[in-house]
Amino acid sequence: MGSLSIWHWLIVLLVVVMIFGTKKLRNMGSDLGGAVKGFKDGMKDGASTDAPTAAGPNAQVSGNSTTDKTTIDVEARQKS
């Protein structure tokens, strides 16, 4: 009684198909597959965007401010 045989699984599958219908099961399967694919793509995008930000603080700042219009160039002076 501990494990289910193939016949038990077939009966359960038949009951599920009768309750939900094949169209709804197909839609649920495609939605689940799309969600998994979106998650994997998101993980790939997250890994590729994390690499430049990790090197950002150690990178040397260039003096060319013509490419980035949001950067403000200031000169820090020590208080005497």
FIZA-462685 format. One record per residue: residue in one letter; z, x, y of N, C-alpha, C, O in turn. Coordinates in nm, 3 decimals. Layout:
@residuo A&n_zz Z&n_xx X&n_yy Y&ca_zz Z&ca_xx X&ca_yy Y&c_zz Z&c_xx X&c_yy Y&o_zz Z&o_xx X&o_yy Y
...
This chain:
@residuo M&n_zz 0.000&n_xx 0.082&n_yy -0.119&ca_zz 0.000&ca_xx 0.000&ca_yy 0.000&c_zz 0.000&c_xx 0.086&c_yy 0.125&o_zz -0.022&o_xx 0.034&o_yy 0.234
@residuo G&n_zz 0.024&n_xx 0.216&n_yy 0.114&ca_zz 0.032&ca_xx 0.303&ca_yy 0.231&c_zz -0.101&c_xx 0.327&c_yy 0.299&o_zz -0.107&o_xx 0.334&o_yy 0.422
@residuo S&n_zz -0.208&n_xx 0.339&n_yy 0.220&ca_zz -0.338&ca_xx 0.364&ca_yy 0.282&c_zz -0.431&c_xx 0.246&c_yy 0.258&o_zz -0.417&o_xx 0.173&o_yy 0.160
@residuo L&n_zz -0.526&n_xx 0.229&n_yy 0.349&ca_zz -0.620&ca_xx 0.119&ca_yy 0.337&c_zz -0.748&c_xx 0.168&c_yy 0.271&o_zz -0.796&o_xx 0.278&o_yy 0.300
@residuo S&n_zz -0.802&n_xx 0.088&n_yy 0.184&ca_zz -0.925&ca_xx 0.125&ca_yy 0.115&c_zz -1.045&c_xx 0.090&c_yy 0.201&o_zz -1.029&o_xx 0.033&o_yy 0.309
@residuo I&n_zz -1.164&n_xx 0.123&n_yy 0.155&ca_zz -1.286&ca_xx 0.095&ca_yy 0.229&c_zz -1.306&c_xx -0.056&c_yy 0.244&o_zz -1.362&o_xx -0.101&o_yy 0.344
@residuo W&n_zz -1.262&n_xx -0.133&n_yy 0.146&ca_zz -1.278&ca_xx -0.279&ca_yy 0.152&c_zz -1.191&c_xx -0.339&c_yy 0.262&o_zz -1.233&o_xx -0.434&o_yy 0.329
@residuo H&n_zz -1.072&n_xx -0.285&n_yy 0.281&ca_zz -0.986&ca_xx -0.333&ca_yy 0.390&c_zz -1.052&c_xx -0.307&c_yy 0.525&o_zz -1.052&o_xx -0.394&o_yy 0.612
@residuo W&n_zz -1.108&n_xx -0.187&n_yy 0.542&ca_zz -1.174&ca_xx -0.152&ca_yy 0.669&c_zz -1.297&c_xx -0.239&c_yy 0.693&o_zz -1.323&o_xx -0.278&o_yy 0.806
@residuo L&n_zz -1.373&n_xx -0.270&n_yy 0.589&ca_zz -1.490&ca_xx -0.356&ca_yy 0.603&c_zz -1.451&c_xx -0.497&c_yy 0.646&o_zz -1.519&o_xx -0.559&o_yy 0.728
@residuo I&n_zz -1.343&n_xx -0.549&n_yy 0.591&ca_zz -1.296&ca_xx -0.682&ca_yy 0.630&c_zz -1.249&c_xx -0.682&c_yy 0.775&o_zz -1.277&o_xx -0.775&o_yy 0.850
@residuo V&n_zz -1.177&n_xx -0.578&n_yy 0.814&ca_zz -1.132&ca_xx -0.567&ca_yy 0.953&c_zz -1.252&c_xx -0.559&c_yy 1.047&o_zz -1.253&o_xx -0.623&o_yy 1.152
@residuo L&n_zz -1.354&n_xx -0.480&n_yy 1.011&ca_zz -1.475&ca_xx -0.468&ca_yy 1.092&c_zz -1.546&c_xx -0.602&c_yy 1.103&o_zz -1.594&o_xx -0.638&o_yy 1.211
@residuo L&n_zz -1.555&n_xx -0.676&n_yy 0.994&ca_zz -1.620&ca_xx -0.806&ca_yy 0.994&c_zz -1.546&c_xx -0.904&c_yy 1.086&o_zz -1.610&o_xx -0.979&o_yy 1.161
@residuo V&n_zz -1.414&n_xx -0.903&n_yy 1.082&ca_zz -1.335&ca_xx -0.992&ca_yy 1.167&c_zz -1.354&c_xx -0.955&c_yy 1.315&o_zz -1.366&o_xx -1.044&o_yy 1.399
@residuo V&n_zz -1.356&n_xx -0.825&n_yy 1.346&ca_zz -1.375&ca_xx -0.781&ca_yy 1.484&c_zz -1.512&c_xx -0.824&c_yy 1.535&o_zz -1.524&o_xx -0.871&o_yy 1.648
@residuo V&n_zz -1.615&n_xx -0.808&n_yy 1.453&ca_zz -1.751&ca_xx -0.848&ca_yy 1.493&c_zz -1.757&c_xx -0.999&c_yy 1.513&o_zz -1.825&o_xx -1.047&o_yy 1.604
@residuo M&n_zz -1.689&n_xx -1.074&n_yy 1.429&ca_zz -1.690&ca_xx -1.220&ca_yy 1.444&c_zz -1.618&c_xx -1.263&c_yy 1.571&o_zz -1.659&o_xx -1.360&o_yy 1.635
@residuo I&n_zz -1.512&n_xx -1.194&n_yy 1.608&ca_zz -1.435&ca_xx -1.231&ca_yy 1.727&c_zz -1.510&c_xx -1.192&c_yy 1.854&o_zz -1.528&o_xx -1.275&o_yy 1.943
@residuo F&n_zz -1.553&n_xx -1.067&n_yy 1.865&ca_zz -1.611&ca_xx -1.016&ca_yy 1.989&c_zz -1.763&c_xx -1.034&c_yy 1.996&o_zz -1.816&o_xx -1.051&o_yy 2.106
@residuo G&n_zz -1.831&n_xx -1.031&n_yy 1.887&ca_zz -1.977&ca_xx -1.038&ca_yy 1.888&c_zz -2.037&c_xx -0.900&c_yy 1.904&o_zz -1.974&o_xx -0.808&o_yy 1.957
@residuo T&n_zz -2.160&n_xx -0.886&n_yy 1.857&ca_zz -2.222&ca_xx -0.753&ca_yy 1.858&c_zz -2.262&c_xx -0.710&c_yy 1.999&o_zz -2.256&o_xx -0.591&o_yy 2.030
@residuo K&n_zz -2.302&n_xx -0.803&n_yy 2.085&ca_zz -2.343&ca_xx -0.766&ca_yy 2.220&c_zz -2.227&c_xx -0.711&c_yy 2.301&o_zz -2.241&o_xx -0.610&o_yy 2.369
@residuo K&n_zz -2.113&n_xx -0.776&n_yy 2.292&ca_zz -1.996&ca_xx -0.729&ca_yy 2.367&c_zz -1.948&c_xx -0.594&c_yy 2.312&o_zz -1.907&o_xx -0.507&o_yy 2.389
@residuo L&n_zz -1.952&n_xx -0.577&n_yy 2.181&ca_zz -1.912&ca_xx -0.449&ca_yy 2.123&c_zz -2.007&c_xx -0.337&c_yy 2.165&o_zz -1.964&o_xx -0.225&o_yy 2.192
@residuo R&n_zz -2.138&n_xx -0.367&n_yy 2.172&ca_zz -2.235&ca_xx -0.267&ca_yy 2.215&c_zz -2.212&c_xx -0.229&c_yy 2.360&o_zz -2.219&o_xx -0.111&o_yy 2.396
@residuo N&n_zz -2.183&n_xx -0.328&n_yy 2.445&ca_zz -2.155&ca_xx -0.300&ca_yy 2.586&c_zz -2.028&c_xx -0.218&c_yy 2.603&o_zz -2.023&o_xx -0.126&o_yy 2.686
@residuo M&n_zz -1.926&n_xx -0.250&n_yy 2.527&ca_zz -1.801&ca_xx -0.174&ca_yy 2.535&c_zz -1.824&c_xx -0.031&c_yy 2.489&o_zz -1.768&o_xx 0.062&o_yy 2.548
@residuo G&n_zz -1.905&n_xx -0.011&n_yy 2.386&ca_zz -1.934&ca_xx 0.123&ca_yy 2.337&c_zz -2.011&c_xx 0.205&c_yy 2.439&o_zz -1.981&o_xx 0.323&o_yy 2.459
@residuo S&n_zz -2.110&n_xx 0.144&n_yy 2.504&ca_zz -2.187&ca_xx 0.219&ca_yy 2.604&c_zz -2.102&c_xx 0.248&c_yy 2.727&o_zz -2.117&o_xx 0.354&o_yy 2.788
@residuo D&n_zz -2.014&n_xx 0.157&n_yy 2.766&ca_zz -1.924&ca_xx 0.181&ca_yy 2.879&c_zz -1.827&c_xx 0.296&c_yy 2.848&o_zz -1.800&o_xx 0.380&o_yy 2.933
@residuo L&n_zz -1.777&n_xx 0.297&n_yy 2.726&ca_zz -1.685&ca_xx 0.404&ca_yy 2.686&c_zz -1.758&c_xx 0.538&c_yy 2.683&o_zz -1.703&o_xx 0.639&o_yy 2.727
@residuo G&n_zz -1.881&n_xx 0.540&n_yy 2.632&ca_zz -1.959&ca_xx 0.663&ca_yy 2.631&c_zz -1.991&c_xx 0.713&c_yy 2.770&o_zz -1.986&o_xx 0.833&o_yy 2.795
@residuo G&n_zz -2.023&n_xx 0.621&n_yy 2.862&ca_zz -2.048&ca_xx 0.660&ca_yy 3.000&c_zz -1.924&c_xx 0.715&c_yy 3.069&o_zz -1.933&o_xx 0.808&o_yy 3.149
@residuo A&n_zz -1.810&n_xx 0.657&n_yy 3.037&ca_zz -1.684&ca_xx 0.706&ca_yy 3.095&c_zz -1.652&c_xx 0.846&c_yy 3.046&o_zz -1.608&o_xx 0.930&o_yy 3.124
@residuo V&n_zz -1.674&n_xx 0.872&n_yy 2.917&ca_zz -1.648&ca_xx 1.005&ca_yy 2.862&c_zz -1.743&c_xx 1.107&c_yy 2.924&o_zz -1.702&o_xx 1.218&o_yy 2.958
@residuo K&n_zz -1.871&n_xx 1.069&n_yy 2.940&ca_zz -1.968&ca_xx 1.160&ca_yy 3.000&c_zz -1.933&c_xx 1.188&c_yy 3.145&o_zz -1.942&o_xx 1.303&o_yy 3.190
@residuo G&n_zz -1.892&n_xx 1.086&n_yy 3.219&ca_zz -1.850&ca_xx 1.106&ca_yy 3.358&c_zz -1.728&c_xx 1.195&c_yy 3.368&o_zz -1.718&o_xx 1.277&o_yy 3.460
@residuo F&n_zz -1.635&n_xx 1.181&n_yy 3.276&ca_zz -1.516&ca_xx 1.266&ca_yy 3.275&c_zz -1.553&c_xx 1.411&c_yy 3.250&o_zz -1.501&o_xx 1.501&o_yy 3.316
@residuo K&n_zz -1.643&n_xx 1.435&n_yy 3.154&ca_zz -1.685&ca_xx 1.572&ca_yy 3.124&c_zz -1.759&c_xx 1.633&c_yy 3.242&o_zz -1.737&o_xx 1.750&o_yy 3.274
@residuo D&n_zz -1.845&n_xx 1.556&n_yy 3.309&ca_zz -1.915&ca_xx 1.606&ca_yy 3.426&c_zz -1.818&c_xx 1.637&c_yy 3.539&o_zz -1.834&o_xx 1.736&o_yy 3.610
@residuo G&n_zz -1.717&n_xx 1.553&n_yy 3.555&ca_zz -1.616&ca_xx 1.577&ca_yy 3.656&c_zz -1.536&c_xx 1.703&c_yy 3.629&o_zz -1.500&o_xx 1.775&o_yy 3.721
@residuo M&n_zz -1.508&n_xx 1.728&n_yy 3.503&ca_zz -1.435&ca_xx 1.850&ca_yy 3.468&c_zz -1.520&c_xx 1.974&c_yy 3.495&o_zz -1.468&o_xx 2.076&o_yy 3.538
@residuo K&n_zz -1.651&n_xx 1.965&n_yy 3.469&ca_zz -1.741&ca_xx 2.078&ca_yy 3.498&c_zz -1.748&c_xx 2.102&c_yy 3.647&o_zz -1.743&o_xx 2.217&o_yy 3.692
@residuo D&n_zz -1.761&n_xx 1.995&n_yy 3.727&ca_zz -1.769&ca_xx 2.009&ca_yy 3.872&c_zz -1.638&c_xx 2.063&c_yy 3.928&o_zz -1.640&o_xx 2.145&o_yy 4.020
@residuo G&n_zz -1.527&n_xx 2.019&n_yy 3.875&ca_zz -1.398&ca_xx 2.066&ca_yy 3.922&c_zz -1.378&c_xx 2.214&c_yy 3.892&o_zz -1.319&o_xx 2.286&o_yy 3.973
@residuo A&n_zz -1.425&n_xx 2.260&n_yy 3.778&ca_zz -1.410&ca_xx 2.401&ca_yy 3.743&c_zz -1.499&c_xx 2.488&c_yy 3.830&o_zz -1.459&o_xx 2.599&o_yy 3.865
@residuo S&n_zz -1.617&n_xx 2.441&n_yy 3.865&ca_zz -1.708&ca_xx 2.523&ca_yy 3.946&c_zz -1.664&c_xx 2.526&c_yy 4.092&o_zz -1.689&o_xx 2.626&o_yy 4.160
@residuo T&n_zz -1.600&n_xx 2.422&n_yy 4.143&ca_zz -1.556&ca_xx 2.423&ca_yy 4.283&c_zz -1.423&c_xx 2.494&c_yy 4.299&o_zz -1.390&o_xx 2.535&o_yy 4.411
@residuo D&n_zz -1.344&n_xx 2.510&n_yy 4.194&ca_zz -1.216&ca_xx 2.580&ca_yy 4.205&c_zz -1.235&c_xx 2.730&c_yy 4.217&o_zz -1.151&o_xx 2.796&o_yy 4.278
@residuo A&n_zz -1.340&n_xx 2.786&n_yy 4.162&ca_zz -1.361&ca_xx 2.931&ca_yy 4.163&c_zz -1.376&c_xx 2.987&c_yy 4.304&o_zz -1.311&o_xx 3.087&o_yy 4.334
@residuo P&n_zz -1.458&n_xx 2.930&n_yy 4.394&ca_zz -1.470&ca_xx 2.987&ca_yy 4.529&c_zz -1.343&c_xx 2.972&c_yy 4.611&o_zz -1.314&o_xx 3.059&o_yy 4.693
@residuo T&n_zz -1.267&n_xx 2.867&n_yy 4.593&ca_zz -1.147&ca_xx 2.849&ca_yy 4.673&c_zz -1.038&c_xx 2.947&c_yy 4.629&o_zz -0.954&o_xx 2.984&o_yy 4.711
@residuo A&n_zz -1.039&n_xx 2.989&n_yy 4.505&ca_zz -0.940&ca_xx 3.086&ca_yy 4.460&c_zz -0.968&c_xx 3.222&c_yy 4.521&o_zz -0.874&o_xx 3.297&o_yy 4.547
@residuo A&n_zz -1.094&n_xx 3.256&n_yy 4.545&ca_zz -1.129&ca_xx 3.384&ca_yy 4.604&c_zz -1.127&c_xx 3.378&c_yy 4.756&o_zz -1.140&o_xx 3.481&o_yy 4.822
@residuo G&n_zz -1.112&n_xx 3.260&n_yy 4.814&ca_zz -1.118&ca_xx 3.241&ca_yy 4.958&c_zz -1.015&c_xx 3.322&c_yy 5.036&o_zz -1.055&o_xx 3.388&o_yy 5.132
@residuo P&n_zz -0.886&n_xx 3.321&n_yy 5.003&ca_zz -0.788&ca_xx 3.396&ca_yy 5.082&c_zz -0.809&c_xx 3.547&c_yy 5.073&o_zz -0.773&o_xx 3.618&o_yy 5.167
@residuo N&n_zz -0.865&n_xx 3.598&n_yy 4.965&ca_zz -0.884&ca_xx 3.741&ca_yy 4.949&c_zz -1.016&c_xx 3.788&c_yy 5.009&o_zz -1.038&o_xx 3.908&o_yy 5.023
@residuo A&n_zz -1.104&n_xx 3.695&n_yy 5.044&ca_zz -1.235&ca_xx 3.732&ca_yy 5.096&c_zz -1.222&c_xx 3.779&c_yy 5.241&o_zz -1.132&o_xx 3.735&o_yy 5.313
@residuo Q&n_zz -1.312&n_xx 3.869&n_yy 5.282&ca_zz -1.312&ca_xx 3.920&ca_yy 5.418&c_zz -1.380&c_xx 3.819&c_yy 5.510&o_zz -1.484&o_xx 3.762&o_yy 5.475
@residuo V&n_zz -1.323&n_xx 3.797&n_yy 5.627&ca_zz -1.377&ca_xx 3.702&ca_yy 5.722&c_zz -1.488&c_xx 3.770&c_yy 5.800&o_zz -1.469&o_xx 3.880&o_yy 5.853
@residuo S&n_zz -1.604&n_xx 3.706&n_yy 5.808&ca_zz -1.715&ca_xx 3.764&ca_yy 5.883&c_zz -1.708&c_xx 3.718&c_yy 6.028&o_zz -1.648&o_xx 3.615&o_yy 6.058
@residuo G&n_zz -1.770&n_xx 3.794&n_yy 6.118&ca_zz -1.769&ca_xx 3.762&ca_yy 6.259&c_zz -1.883&c_xx 3.671&c_yy 6.300&o_zz -1.895&o_xx 3.639&o_yy 6.419
@residuo N&n_zz -1.967&n_xx 3.627&n_yy 6.208&ca_zz -2.081&ca_xx 3.544&ca_yy 6.241&c_zz -2.038&c_xx 3.398&c_yy 6.246&o_zz -2.016&o_xx 3.336&o_yy 6.142
@residuo S&n_zz -2.025&n_xx 3.343&n_yy 6.365&ca_zz -1.982&ca_xx 3.204&ca_yy 6.380&c_zz -2.098&c_xx 3.111&c_yy 6.410&o_zz -2.076&o_xx 2.993&o_yy 6.438
@residuo T&n_zz -2.223&n_xx 3.161&n_yy 6.405&ca_zz -2.337&ca_xx 3.076&ca_yy 6.434&c_zz -2.368&c_xx 2.981&c_yy 6.320&o_zz -2.426&o_xx 2.875&o_yy 6.343
@residuo T&n_zz -2.331&n_xx 3.015&n_yy 6.197&ca_zz -2.360&ca_xx 2.928&ca_yy 6.083&c_zz -2.258&c_xx 2.818&c_yy 6.069&o_zz -2.291&o_xx 2.709&o_yy 6.023
@residuo D&n_zz -2.133&n_xx 2.844&n_yy 6.106&ca_zz -2.027&ca_xx 2.744&ca_yy 6.091&c_zz -1.979&c_xx 2.703&c_yy 6.230&o_zz -1.909&o_xx 2.780&o_yy 6.296
@residuo K&n_zz -2.015&n_xx 2.586&n_yy 6.274&ca_zz -1.981&ca_xx 2.538&ca_yy 6.409&c_zz -1.839&c_xx 2.485&c_yy 6.417&o_zz -1.792&o_xx 2.457&o_yy 6.527
@residuo T&n_zz -1.768&n_xx 2.471&n_yy 6.304&ca_zz -1.633&ca_xx 2.418&ca_yy 6.308&c_zz -1.528&c_xx 2.528&c_yy 6.322&o_zz -1.410&o_xx 2.499&o_yy 6.338
@residuo T&n_zz -1.570&n_xx 2.655&n_yy 6.316&ca_zz -1.476&ca_xx 2.766&ca_yy 6.325&c_zz -1.449&c_xx 2.799&c_yy 6.471&o_zz -1.542&o_xx 2.806&o_yy 6.552
@residuo I&n_zz -1.323&n_xx 2.819&n_yy 6.506&ca_zz -1.284&ca_xx 2.856&ca_yy 6.641&c_zz -1.245&c_xx 3.001&c_yy 6.639&o_zz -1.157&o_xx 3.041&o_yy 6.562
@residuo D&n_zz -1.309&n_xx 3.081&n_yy 6.723&ca_zz -1.281&ca_xx 3.224&ca_yy 6.729&c_zz -1.172&c_xx 3.249&c_yy 6.833&o_zz -1.192&o_xx 3.218&o_yy 6.951
@residuo V&n_zz -1.059&n_xx 3.303&n_yy 6.792&ca_zz -0.950&ca_xx 3.330&ca_yy 6.884&c_zz -0.903&c_xx 3.474&c_yy 6.864&o_zz -0.926&o_xx 3.534&o_yy 6.759
@residuo E&n_zz -0.837&n_xx 3.526&n_yy 6.965&ca_zz -0.781&ca_xx 3.661&ca_yy 6.956&c_zz -0.630&c_xx 3.651&c_yy 6.962&o_zz -0.575&o_xx 3.595&o_yy 7.058
@residuo A&n_zz -0.563&n_xx 3.703&n_yy 6.862&ca_zz -0.418&ca_xx 3.698&ca_yy 6.859&c_zz -0.362&c_xx 3.818&c_yy 6.933&o_zz -0.405&o_xx 3.931&o_yy 6.908
@residuo R&n_zz -0.266&n_xx 3.797&n_yy 7.023&ca_zz -0.203&ca_xx 3.904&ca_yy 7.098&c_zz -0.054&c_xx 3.903&c_yy 7.069&o_zz 0.007&o_xx 3.797&o_yy 7.051
@residuo Q&n_zz 0.002&n_xx 4.021&n_yy 7.067&ca_zz 0.146&ca_xx 4.030&ca_yy 7.044&c_zz 0.219&c_xx 4.008&c_yy 7.177&o_zz 0.172&o_xx 4.049&o_yy 7.283
@residuo K&n_zz 0.332&n_xx 3.944&n_yy 7.166&ca_zz 0.415&ca_xx 3.919&ca_yy 7.284&c_zz 0.492&c_xx 4.046&c_yy 7.316&o_zz 0.554&o_xx 4.105&o_yy 7.228
@residuo S&n_zz 0.488&n_xx 4.088&n_yy 7.440&ca_zz 0.561&ca_xx 4.212&ca_yy 7.476&c_zz 0.694&c_xx 4.185&c_yy 7.538&o_zz 0.766&o_xx 4.278&o_yy 7.573
